[in-house]
Amino acid sequence: MFKRFEKKKINHGKKGSLQNLLEACQQSTDFMSFRVSDRSPFCLHYVEPLVEEHLVHDEVLTHTKKKEMRTLVDLKRTIPIEKAKIISNVTDIEDDLMRGHIIIQVKGQDQEVLSLPAEKNEQRSVDIPENEFTVSGPKEAFIESLDVNLNLIRKRLPISELVIEETKVGRLSQSRVAILYIEGITDPQLVQTLRQRIHDADYDEIVDSSQVVQLITDNPNSQFPQLLSTERPERVTSGLAEGKVAFTVDGSPQTVVGPSNFMTFFSSPEEHYFLWPISMAIRLIRIVALLFSVHATAFYVAITSFHHELVPDPLLETMVASRSEVPYPSIVEVIILEITVELLREAGARLPSRIGQTIGIVGGIVIGTAVVEASLASSILLITIGITALASFTTPVYSMGNTIRLIRFPFIVFAQWLGLFGIAACSVIYLHHLFTLTSLGHPYLAPLYPLRVSGLKDTIAKFPIQKLQRRPGVLRPQKTKRFDVKAKKHPPRDIEE
């Protein structure tokens, strides 16, 4: 199914007539406007970089030069180009012209024109995911073409109930946005919420789905991502099958799925391809890594500044010896090393891949060794920072990884201020924020808060796929069951029988 919902059109200039529009376009050197021949009544208008030239010469000009062709209706019936249409609205003509259509006008007439789709499609091929790479599972990722991305979703959900609604956002860019949901499963109120927020999004240039996310998110001032951006088609189809909604923007290699809860960002698609005990162990390791990444350096600051009595004497002697020549408080050395790690991480991400890997490895070893030898930081802290950095890389979603990197610093400051009580106070502040946070109007910590026992089968733990019979109740799906449980399980029979 394909639906289109209308959005009020904005007049970007004084183009009240076709002639005014053509005069405005002729200021650009790439705009082509000419009469076919002295005997032909037709004039052609198009933007050269956007149009397939062979269509102009092989199809359009060939037919417009025929003597029997005198009207736009005759051309529409004769030219073998699909989706040709006769239009009169100047705004529609401008939109088609700037999207790679050939506009044919009868000389001296401004009432109607023939619009012929002739877009030049320059795009990269479908490749493997870069940010969400997995060893098992599909190897296809979205690209910057909306039509290709919809194809990747359609072929995984070949059902008529999959509805795609298209609109445009951006006063200047007029970017195509497609909303996806499954009719009969997704809560209509959820669909209306997303539709209304995208309809109300007002910005001049939209080039990526992340910009739309910032305009429609429940709390734009929060550090936590509230909608899941993914480059994997099967992750989108999985969310749609659960009763979620999704949208994708033409020109963006990411599709956004919502509503998303906190644990969604710590779940990898690869977990659905492993046996459930392995998937559960990997997910629990990832959660432990999250807690360690956020609290490890803060605990170091709290213990070295306030709570020496909590450390066993043998370990305390090692820590004192390690910090004996460091000339400043522990928070200073923590900040120095944390910022150094962030600099190395950013340098490695911005440089070409081969150079970035070298900078990350060699730079970490050289700088870490030099810092310890110069007594600018203790060796124990260097080990702690290194493990913390590794733990932060276990987060499978890049946007949540950035959040984890950021919230470590408030914990460090609170630890220096109030010790372990400061860490507890900072944890309470963030927990309160998470409790009040929502995603498209749905609780961010669901099913942990409010507690939904049936929804815990695929959050912190990972139950066998046979146990995941029902869709998440917090989404209020119209169909709660994903499959029917067999009434009787037949025991395995011996082959000889």
Secondary structure as UniProt FT lines:
FT   STRAND          2..4
FT   HELIX           18..25
FT   TURN            26..27
FT   TURN            29..30
FT   STRAND          31..35
FT   STRAND          42..47
FT   HELIX           48..50
FT   HELIX           53..55
FT   HELIX           56..60
FT   HELIX           61..64
FT   TURN            67..68
FT   HELIX           72..78
FT   TURN            82..83
FT   STRAND          85..87
FT   HELIX           90..97
FT   TURN            98..100
FT   STRAND          101..106
FT   TURN            107..108
FT   STRAND          113..117
FT   HELIX           146..154
FT   TURN            155..156
FT   TURN            160..161
FT   STRAND          162..169
FT   TURN            171..173
FT   STRAND          175..182
FT   TURN            183..185
FT   HELIX           188..200
FT   HELIX           209..216
FT   TURN            220..221
FT   STRAND          228..230
FT   HELIX           233..242
FT   STRAND          245..249
FT   TURN            250..251
FT   STRAND          255..258
FT   HELIX           262..266
FT   HELIX           269..272
FT   HELIX           276..305
FT   HELIX           308..310
FT   HELIX           313..323
FT   TURN            324..325
FT   HELIX           330..350
FT   HELIX           353..373
FT   TURN            374..375
FT   HELIX           379..392
FT   TURN            393..394
FT   HELIX           398..418
FT   HELIX           420..436
FT   STRAND          438..439
FT   TURN            440..441
FT   STRAND          442..443
FT   TURN            444..451
FT   HELIX           453..458
FT   TURN            459..460
FT   HELIX           465..467
FT   HELIX           473..475
FT   TURN            495..496
//
